């Protein structure tokens, strides 16, 4: 089986990380961009403004 080329990361608002609204993004697993934390400017419907979203770890899943 081939190795994964991207990871799924959770993006939370920088100003309010405990917000209920999150985005999910794909991040490369190799190269320079794999070591840098993502920071994306996206729309937050809770505040009705464009804000910076930063990368956080995915929550653990239950079986």
Secondary structure, DSSP 8 states (H G I E B T S, - for coil): ----SEEEEEEEESS-TT-S-EEEEEEESSSGGGTS--EEEEEETTTTEEEEEEEE-------
